[in-house]
Amino acid sequence: MKRSLLIFALFALVISCKSIYYSDLSPKGQVSNKLPALQPQYNTYNLENIYSRGSTVSSTSGAYNSYYIEKTDKTLNSGYSTTTSTSYADERIQDVITIFEKDVIENITNNIGQKKGYARFNIRTGESYSKFKTGNFLIGWCFLFTPYLFGMNASKGITTLEVEVELCDLSGNTVGRYNAFSHVEKTVALWRGYNKTNAVRMSNIECVTNCLNQIKEKIDNDSRRLRTLLN
């Protein structure tokens, strides 16, 4: 009997949770005085350490790869190299790339004409993981796991990040560097939460978005100086 209820609860937990939509990857909030067109870039080694390898790192340097896709040849063009598009098995890495690219192109810059520099994304410190709620499991065990069917938390997806965005001119000289911190927790639960994988992924999406919203405010306050240096 207990085994049947457990199987049913786990099955229900998988199919009855909230989903992640493409709109969740579309950042809102534009800089009031947009900057000239910039090329978005990210630090591959940095992202893989935070997500795919599951470690907490502190990084302020590394090789940057551009991921802005030119519509004419579908290649990735960078001041450092030209490579083909890369797909990442860990969806969180692709989420970061998508959110940052859309924010730079749609909300931070006037993406028209020649690029005047680079916008570089880097995670200085961070971790993204799932945390099992042992206490709730014991409660569920005592009551044949029926509390899970009524929305009791099974675990949490947790992400903590310190994000840095560096703005550079075409010569690679830094004209602005902005940091922001965010901590987000998402619940794994029936009806009102996500499944385990999506809870971690959504916590990361919101954490990155929160950091970029803070950074956009700082860029907005500094936009006059930045525009002068980039033009």
N, C-alpha and C positions, 0 to 999 in steps of 0.2 A: 504493500500500500504506500509506504513512504517513498519507495523507489519510483512508483508511478507518478506520485504527486511532484517529486523532484524533477522528473523528466518533463512533465507538463509545464511546471513553472519555468524551467530553463527554455523550453520551446517558446512559451508565451513571451518570455523576456526578449528573445531574439526578434520575433515578428511584430511585437506590439510597441516598439519604441519610436521616438522621434527620428526623423531623417535629416540629413544635411543636403541643402539645395545649392544650386549654382549662385543664387542671390546672396548666400552667406559669404561668398568669395568676392563680392562686389562692394568695396569700401565706399563709404559715403563721406561727404564733407570736403568741399573744395577750399583751397587757399584763395583768399580774396584777390590778391595780386599775384597771379601765376608767374612762375619763372620761365625763362626760355627753355626750349626743348632740351631734355637731358636723356642720356642713355642709361637705363636701369642696369645694374650689375649686382651680382651676389657672390659670396665666398663659398665655393663648393665644399671645400674641406671643413669649413665651419659648420655648415648645415648638416653634413653627414655625421659629424661628431655629436651634434646635439640630438639628432633624431635617429638615423639608421643604426648608429653604434650605441645609442642609449647612454651616453656619458655626459657628465656636466663639465663644461670646459670654459676657460676664459681665453678669449682670442681677440687680438687687436690688429692682426696682420694676416697676410696670406694672398694667394693668387685669386684674383677676381675674374669671373667669366661673365660675359654679357649674355642676357637671355632675351633681349629685345628682338623679336622676329621681324625682319624686313619682309614686307609683303611681296616684294618682287622676286626674290630667289629662295624664300623659305629657309634661309640660313641665319645663324646667329653671328652678329658682327660685333666685334669688340676692338678697343684700342690696343689690346694685347694679342688677340688671335681671332680667327674665324673658325667656328666649329658647327657641327650639325646639332639639331635639337636633341635633347636628352630627356628620356622619361625615367622617373624615379619610382622604385617599388614602394617606398614609403610615401604615402599620399600627403603626409604633413609637409614634406619638402616641396612638393609641387604646389601645395596650398600657399606656402610662403611666397613662392615665386609668382604665382598668379595674383595674389593680393598686392604685393609690392609693385609689380609691373602695372597693374590697373591703377593703383594710387598715383604713381609717378606720371603716367600718361594722361589720365583723366582728371586728376584732382590737384596735382602739384605743378604741372607744367603746361604750357601751350605747345602741344605736340605737333607743331607746324614748322616746316623749314629745317634748316641745318641744325644738327645737334651742337650745343654750346658747351657740353661737358658731360659729366657722369654723376649718377645718383647711386651710391653704393650701400648695400644692405649688409649688416653684420650683426650677429648675436654675440654679445660680449660674455654673458653668462646665461645659463638656462638649463632647464630640464622639463621633460614631458613624459608622463607615466600614468599608470593605473594603480589605484590603491584599494585593496580589498577591505571591506568593512567586516572584520571578524565578529564583532559584537552583534551586528545585525544577522549574520549567518547563524550564530548560536540561538538567537531568538527565533529565527525562521525554522531551525531544526526542532526546537521545542514545540512549535505549533504546526508541524508537518509542512513547513514552507508556505503556508497560506498567506502570511503577511506580504510575501513578494507579489502575490496576485493582486494585492490592494495598493501597490506602489511603494513598498518599503525599499529603501536604498540597498542595492547589492554591492556597489563599489563606486568609486569616483575616478573621473579622468582629470588629471591635474597638470597644469602647465605654468611655469614661472620663467619669465624671460626679461633680460635687459637688452634692448635693441638699440643699435647705433645706425644712423644714416649719415653718410659722409657725402658732401657735395663737392665736386672737383671741376676745374675748368678743363679745357681740351689738352692742356699740358700736364694734367695730373696734379696741379696744385690745389690743395684743400682750401675751399672758400667758406665752408661751414661744416660743423660736426654737431649732431644733436642726438641725445640719449633719452630713453624713456624706459620705465619699468612697469610690468603688469603681472598679476597673479590671477588665474581663473580656474575655477573648479566646476565640473559638470557631472551631474548625477547619472548613474546607471540604475534605471528603474523602469518598471512597466508604466505605460500610459503617459507619464510626465517626464521621463528621462530618455537617455540614449542607450544603445547597446554599448558594450565595453570598448570596442574599437572606435566607434563614433564619438563616445564621450571624451576620449583622449584627443581625437582629431578636432572636435568642436572647441575644446578648451584651448587648443593651440590657435585655431582660427581667430577666436575672440581675443586671445592674448596678443597676437600679432597686430590685429586691427586696433586694439586699445593703444598699443605703443605707437603705432603710426599716426593715430589721431592726436596724441600728445605732441609728437614731432611736427606734425603739420601746423599746429598752433605756434610752435617756436619758429618754424620757417616763415609763417605769415608775418610774425612780428619783426622778422629780420629780412623781409623780402626786398626792401628798397636797396639795402647794401648788397644783397646777393645778385640782384638784377644788374647792378652797376658792374660787379666783378665778372659776371658771366657774359655780358654783352661786348 
